[in-house]
Amino acid sequence: MANLLIEIGNTAVKAAWSEDSVLGKTFRYQGEKVMDFIKSVTDKQTPLVIAVVSVRDLTAEEEALLRDSCQYLMILDPSHPDALSSYGIPDYLSYDRAASLVAAKTLFKGKSCTVFDLGTTLTVDYLDSQGRYLGGNISIGCRTRFKALNRYSKALPLVDMPQDCKFTGDSVQSSIESGIISGIMFEIDGYIRSNPENIVIFTGGDAIYFAKRMKNSIFVVCNLGLMGLAIITDEYVKKNIQ
């Protein structure tokens, strides 16, 4: 039987079916009716395992609904810390971020890595060639920067991410665009230069946007978190079910 992987993030929910550790069909949902979305998926096919990684605690009602929709339920959130205890990842990391690191050290085994997650936040994490976690940073994501600039500077408009961006702005809008996009590019470049021998991995909703603008060699893995969750779920099945 297939497993259903669910990643509940800050702004969207991603889901995917998996067989062993291989991802199948993926889904994306952005809205408030998260459980209705999940139920619409499980009504069509009952999974062996539902594996959930969440940036927030699930309620007892949500957990009960998920448990009724599968044979086995595995939750990775602050209330269920045991699932990641064997991976050598510190428990202060968010669980979606931790799942991405599990995927990175599996996909690029034997290589030191710098992992950028470009979404609501911009996170940067380092793995050595043995897959050991060396630490990381958290900053403000691209779209969040545009919103913050508008919110805290009343004279400045809300600007969306541009398709094309000048290096130097020649209007208020283009100055905001170039300031934020160029700032993030410099930020990324600085991290890459600090560990030039590392494999560089981009993931998250804005990964492709920034990868297209990089001169360095970049691996873009948009579903890195789901891939890590597939690996964790496959190991759970092998240890506890088969």
Buried (B, 14 or more C-beta within 10 A) or exposed (E): EBBBBBBBBEEBBBBBBBEEBEBEEBBEBEEEEBBEBBBEBBEEEEBBBBBBBBBEEBEEEBBEBBEEBBEBBBBBBEEBEEBBEEBEBEEEBBBBBBBBBBBBBBBBEEBBBBBBBBBBBBBBBBBBBEBEBEEBEBEBBBBBBBEEBBEEEEEBEEBEBBEEBBEEBEEEBBBBBBBBBBEBBEBBEEBBEEBEEBBBBBBBBBBEBBBEEBEEEBBBBBBBBBBBBBBBBBBBBEEEEE
